[in-house]
Amino acid sequence: MTIHMHIYPKRKITHLQDFDYSQNGAYFLTIVTNNRAYLFGSVLDEKMVLNDAGKMLASVCHEMPEVIPELHLDTFQIMPDHIHAIIVIEHVGSGLCARPGDSRTGNDDMYKPVSLKNKISLFDIVGRFKSLTTRKYIDGVRNWGWPSFEGRLWQRSFYEHIIRNEQDYQTLADYIQANPMNWEKEKER
């Protein structure tokens, strides 16, 4: 008797293995649609023009901090096939979490991590975002004729970067803001 086993390629791990992603801190995120499908609008004259699905994403971004008190959405940019965001996780009562421009820091240690057990993590937040937006997008496909997607709305993983200081924050915030202006150049790569 022969047993056939499928050997799946190992996924590339992009997250820090020993880092506690429930720590207070600031994070840069990029979440991309499955197959890089253009589902949320288009870039016209270096400006992002959201379609109804893109407006739904923006609405979810604004609503999430209302239902997740530990989440502060600093800035975000929806693009045709992805979203960039800077979020801050701040567990209330767990110590200071300085925000950009906060005079309490006085150095490059802008977001001092505080380890917490059983607290919401970056992975929980992204998971909730993906789940909620997928449900709402499916409703849009069924009820308003939005373009359907193949398999899943979002790629399985996401890109994250732990923001370590003010310069890092400013570089990423500028990148997010300039993303629509750089869209054509990025597509050519």
Rosetta blueprint (number, residue, H / E / L):
1 M L
2 T L
3 I L
4 H L
5 M L
6 H L
7 I L
8 Y L
9 P L
10 K L
11 R L
12 K L
13 I L
14 T L
15 H L
16 L L
17 Q L
18 D L
19 F L
20 D L
21 Y L
22 S L
23 Q L
24 N L
25 G E
26 A E
27 Y E
28 F E
29 L E
30 T E
31 I E
32 V E
33 T E
34 N H
35 N H
36 R H
37 A L
38 Y L
39 L L
40 F L
41 G E
42 S E
43 V E
44 L E
45 D L
46 E L
47 K E
48 M E
49 V E
50 L E
51 N L
52 D H
53 A H
54 G H
55 K H
56 M H
57 L H
58 A H
59 S H
60 V H
61 C H
62 H H
63 E H
64 M H
65 P H
66 E H
67 V H
68 I L
69 P L
70 E L
71 L E
72 H E
73 L E
74 D E
75 T E
76 F E
77 Q E
78 I E
79 M L
80 P L
81 D L
82 H E
83 I E
84 H E
85 A E
86 I E
87 I E
88 V E
89 I E
90 E L
91 H L
92 V L
93 G L
94 S L
95 G L
96 L L
97 C L
98 A L
99 R L
100 P L
101 G L
102 D L
103 S L
104 R L
105 T L
106 G L
107 N L
108 D L
109 D L
110 M L
111 Y L
112 K L
113 P L
114 V L
115 S L
116 L L
117 K L
118 N L
119 K L
120 I L
121 S L
122 L H
123 F H
124 D H
125 I H
126 V H
127 G H
128 R H
129 F H
130 K H
131 S H
132 L H
133 T H
134 T H
135 R H
136 K H
137 Y H
138 I H
139 D H
140 G H
141 V H
142 R H
143 N H
144 W H
145 G L
146 W L
147 P L
148 S L
149 F L
150 E L
151 G L
152 R L
153 L L
154 W E
155 Q L
156 R L
157 S L
158 F L
159 Y E
160 E E
161 H E
162 I E
163 I E
164 R L
165 N L
166 E H
167 Q H
168 D H
169 Y H
170 Q H
171 T H
172 L H
173 A H
174 D H
175 Y H
176 I H
177 Q H
178 A H
179 N L
180 P L
181 M L
182 N L
183 W H
184 E H
185 K H
186 E H
187 K H
188 E H
189 R L
